[in-house]
């Protein structure tokens, strides 16, 4: 095992580079869009909704869900 000691500025620069986008769960996406969890899962499996597998669950970018919600509101 090795240990790397970094100055605080270098550590901050390295960890900021790995910033992840805001993610929501399938349940949260379903609630935001006013549909069922199954509907969200079906959209993920048919590649209509981009998502990433995180462990045993799916995660959807919050920005994608918000854009879909805006689009749905505008078309209603």
C-alpha positions as CSV (number, residue, x, y, z in Angstrom):
1,X,0.0,0.0,0.0
2,X,1.2,3.5,-0.7
3,X,0.2,6.9,0.6
4,X,0.4,10.1,-1.4
5,X,0.6,13.4,0.5
6,X,-0.7,16.4,-1.4
7,X,-0.8,20.1,-0.7
8,X,-4.4,21.2,0.0
9,X,-4.6,23.1,-3.3
10,X,-3.6,20.0,-5.3
11,X,-6.1,17.8,-3.4
12,X,-8.9,20.4,-4.0
13,X,-8.0,20.6,-7.7
14,X,-8.1,16.8,-8.1
15,X,-11.3,16.2,-6.2
16,X,-13.1,19.1,-8.0
17,X,-12.3,17.5,-11.3
18,X,-14.3,14.4,-10.3
19,X,-17.5,16.3,-9.6
20,X,-20.6,14.3,-10.4
21,X,-23.8,15.7,-11.9
22,X,-26.9,15.7,-9.6
23,X,-28.7,12.4,-9.8
24,X,-32.1,11.2,-8.8
25,X,-33.6,7.8,-8.1
26,X,-36.2,6.1,-10.2
27,X,-38.8,6.9,-7.6
28,X,-37.8,10.5,-7.5
29,X,-37.9,10.8,-11.3
30,X,-41.3,9.1,-11.3
31,X,-42.7,11.6,-8.8
32,X,-41.2,14.6,-10.6
33,X,-42.7,13.4,-13.9
34,X,-46.0,12.2,-12.5
35,X,-45.7,8.6,-13.7
36,X,-45.1,5.2,-12.1
37,X,-41.7,3.7,-11.2
38,X,-42.5,1.0,-13.8
39,X,-42.9,3.6,-16.5
40,X,-39.5,5.1,-15.7
41,X,-37.9,1.7,-15.6
42,X,-39.4,0.8,-19.0
43,X,-38.1,4.1,-20.4
44,X,-34.6,3.3,-19.1
45,X,-34.7,-0.2,-20.5
46,X,-35.8,1.0,-24.0
47,X,-33.2,3.7,-23.9
48,X,-35.8,6.5,-24.0
49,X,-34.4,7.8,-20.7
50,X,-30.7,7.9,-20.2
51,X,-29.6,6.4,-16.8
52,X,-26.6,4.9,-15.1
53,X,-26.5,1.8,-12.9
54,X,-25.3,2.6,-9.4
55,X,-24.9,-0.6,-7.4
56,X,-28.3,-2.3,-7.5
57,X,-30.3,0.7,-8.6
58,X,-30.7,3.1,-11.5
59,X,-29.8,6.8,-11.3
60,X,-31.0,9.5,-13.7
61,X,-29.5,12.9,-14.1
62,X,-31.6,15.5,-12.4
63,X,-31.2,17.9,-15.3
64,X,-32.7,15.3,-17.7
65,X,-35.7,14.8,-15.4
66,X,-36.2,18.6,-15.0
67,X,-36.0,19.1,-18.8
68,X,-38.6,16.3,-19.4
69,X,-40.9,17.9,-16.8
70,X,-40.6,21.3,-18.5
71,X,-41.3,19.7,-21.9
72,X,-44.4,17.9,-20.5
73,X,-45.7,21.1,-18.9
74,X,-45.2,23.0,-22.2
75,X,-47.0,20.4,-24.3
76,X,-49.9,20.1,-21.8
